[in-house]
């Protein structure tokens, strides 16, 4: 028997909100009930395109809608804290786009409020919900590639420079770490954990005061990781997990991929895992949030709140190590 229909609201109407709207519409027991923008015209255009039943010109109206089960917060990172808090004040469950906030202290405060109010709360770190990622974690835990010795996980996407664009605008929570580096940190800690011995990071701070490129190295004593993150170059962005008995190599753009290849310790190809997305990849986080709420859970076991907070603490540490102006 299918679960009840989950009624979704989307807060903000940018590119990422469009992806989530498509994903919601692809899930049988999900309904895009309402959308809000900071202008009614934008909300109505978005709502018409994606079939939202109600459209609001303020975030407050969406948060107050009594029919909404959960709100997806798709606004710029710099205002996630205020927007999520607004949702909590109206008793709404929340799926918030990554990075959850700008700092770990903001994340900790939102987690505290969610737990006090007994509301479901999850970071939209969709990569953790993807079938390929979960399968890779399963194989590594089963010892398929032996003991991990190194992970290389690069994520560089060239962006046209525009000081007003959210990528380069400090007031909007810009910079490569919050936008891209969070995937690197999430990926490698998902396999090696959070108890590293040392962390090295250096970066280039652009004229708008945000990090445009950086290198991040974690030292676990018996293993190490490396990651190059940037807006100034374009890479194929594969992730490679190397163990004593073999390695796992993802397809390009690891954070939204659907397959990886396995090689033995001598470099011979042995097998491939591939599971194409049902929609665009975002549907898995929609289904995870709904499954948790239907089961009466206040957080996801795949993306636990304590893990999200720990990653934000690590990102604060990286930020502190990057040269700043």
N, C-alpha and C positions, 0 to 999 in steps of 0.2 A: 504494500500500500504506500502510495507516495506521500511525502510530507506536505504540510500546509504550505500555501504560497507565501513567500517572504516578500514583503513590500519594501522596496528600496527607494531612498532619496539620494540624489546626487547634488553635492554642494560645490558649485563652480562649474564652468562649461568649457574648459580648455581641451587641448589635444588628449590628455590622459583620461579626461571624463568621457570623451567619445569612445575610447577603447573599452572602458568599463561599461558604458551603456550597451555597446554591442554584445559584450559578454553576458550581461544581465539578461538581455533579450534572447540569448541562446540557451539559457538554462530553464528547463521546463517549469520548475516550481519557484521561479523568481519573477517579480513584476517591477518594472520601473514606474513607480507611482507618482513621483514628483521630482522636480529639478529646480534649483535656484541659482541665480546669477546676481551680480550687483547692478542689475538693470533688467527690467521686465522684458524688454525687446529681445535681448540675448537669450533669456531663459525660454521664451516662447519659441524662438527659432530652433533652439536645441530640442525642446520638448516635442515640437512638430516632427523633427527629423527622426527622433528615436522613440516616439510614441508614449511620452510621459503623460499621465492623466492630468496632472496639475503643474503649473509653472508659477514661480514666485520671483519677485524682483528684489527680495532681500533674503539673506541667510536666516534671519530671525524667524521669518514666516515658515520656512522649511523645517527648522528645528522644532517649531511649535505644532506642526501638523500631527494630529493625533493618530492618523492611520499608518504612519511610517514605522516600520520595525527596525530599520538600520539605515544610517546615513554614511555614504562614501564621501569623505572629505578630499577634494581634488584641487584645492586652492594652493597658491605658492607656499613653499615650506616655511617662510617667515611668519605666516599667519596660521599655521596649523594649530598652534597652541590655543590661540583665541577661538578658532572655529570649533575645535574638538570640545573645548570647555563649554562653549555655547550649547553644543549638542547634549552634553552631559547634564547641563542645567535644566534641560527640557526632558530628561529621562530617556534619551535616545542611545541605542547601541551604535558603535562607530567602527568603520573600517577606514583607516587614514592612510593616504598615500605616503610612500617612503620619500625621503627620510622623515621619520615621524615628527621630529622637531629640529630646531637649530642646535640645541644643546641637551646634554644628558639631564640637567636639572629640570628643564621643561618636561622632558619625557617622564621623569620620576614623579613629578607633580600630577601629570595626567593619569598615570597608572594608579596613583594614590586615590584620586577622585573616582576613577572607574571602579576600583575595588570597594570603596566606601559606599558607593551608590548601587553596587552589584549590577553593573552594566557590562555587556560584552564589549571588548576592545581588542583590536588587532591592527598591527601594521600591515599595509598592503605590500609586503615583500613577496610578490608573486612567484619569484624564482623558487622559493622554498616549497611551493605547492606544485611545481611542474613535475610530471611523471618521470622525466629523465633525471632530474636532480634527486628525487626521492629514491630512484633505483640505484643511482651511483652511491648514495649514502648507504643503502642496504648492502651493496656489494663490498664496499670498503669495510663496513662493520663485520662482515662475514669473512674477512681476510683474503678476499679475491686477489688483491695486488700486494699482499703482505703488509709490512710496516711502512707507513708513509714517510718518505725522506724529504720530499720537496713538493710544493705546489706553485705553479706559475699561473697567474690569473690577471691578464691585462684587460683594460677597458678604456679605449681611447676613441672618441667620436668627434671628428672635426666639426666645428661650429663656426659659421660666419660671425665675425665680431660685430656686436651691436650692444653698446653700453646699457641700453634700456631693456634688452632681452633678459629674461629670468636667469639664463645661464651666467651672465656677467654682472647682473645687478645685485649688489650686496644687500640692498633693502628687501629684495625678494627671496633671500636665502640662496643666492647664487654660488657658483663655484663647483669644481669637479668632484670634491669629496662628498658633498651632500647629494649631488645628482647622480654620480657614477661610482665613486669610491665605495659607497655603502654596499654595492653589490660585491666588490672584491672582498671587503671585510666580512660580509655575511657568508660568502662562499668558503673562504679558507677556514674561518672559525667553525663552520659547520662540519668540517672534517677533522680539524686539529684541536678544536676547543679554544678556551679563553685564557689559559694559564701559560702564556708565553713568558720567556725569560727576558727578552728585550725587544724593543721596537725602534726602528730607524725610519725616519721620514724626512724628505726634503721636497720643496716645491717652488714653483714660480708663481709669484703674486703679480697679477696684471694691474693695469692703471686704474681699474675700478675697485681695487682692493680685495678681489676674490682670487682664490687659487685656480689657475688655468691648467697647470700640469703638476704632477707629483709622482714620486716613487715611494713605495711603502714596502718595508722588509720586516718580517716577523722572525724572531729566533726562538725556537722551542727547545733548544739544546741538542736534541737528536734529530731535529728536522727544521727546515726553514722555508719561508715563502717569499715570493717577490711579486710585486704588482706595479705596473705603470698605468697611471690614470691621466687622461688629458682631453682638452678641447682643441688643441692645436694640431693634432695629427689624427689620421684614420688608420686603424689597425683591424686585423680580422678577429681579434678578441676571443681567442680560444682559451679554455682553461685546461691545464694539464696537471694531473695528480700522479706523481711518480712514487711507487713503492718498491720494496725489495724484491717482489715477485712479478712486477708488471706495472703498467700504467693505464690510466683512463684519459682519453683525449676527447673533449667535447667538440661539437661543430662550432663554426664561427658564431660570434655574438652569444656567448654562453648564457647570459642572463634571461634570454627568452627562447632558448633552443629546445629541441625535442629529441636529440639523439647524441650518443657518444660511442666511441670505439674502444675496445680493450686490446691491449698488446701484452705479450708475455715479457719476461725479464730480459730476453734477447732482442726485443723489438719486433717480434713476429705478430701480425694481426691474428687475433683469435676469435673475436665475435663483436657484434654490434647490437646496441639497443636503440630502437627508434619507436616513438609513439607520437605521431603528428597531433597537433592541437585540435580540439573539437571545434574551437572558434578562433580565437586569437591568442590564447594562453592565459588571459585574465579570468577566464571562466573558472579556473581551478581555485582561485582565491575566493570567488563568489560562492562556489560550492562548499569550500571549507568553512567560511563564515556561517553559512546557513546550517551546515551539519552541526557545528558547535552549538548554535542557538537552539536548534531542534532537540539537541541532547541536554539542554540546560547548562551548558558550559559557559563560563564567563571569559575564557581565553582559549586560544588554539594550542594544541599540543605540538603542532608543526611550527608555529611561530609564537612561542611563549613570551609573555610580556617581560619577564626577567631577562630573557635573551635579547630582546629588542633594546632594553635599557643597557645591558652590558656592551652591546655593539655601539650605542651612542656614547658610552664612556670611552671606548677605544677611539672613536672618531674625535672626541674632544682631545684625547692624548695626541693623536696625529696632528690635529690643528695646532696644538701648542708647539709641536716640533718643526712645523713648516716655517720657513723664514717669512716674516710679515713686514709690511711697510707701515 
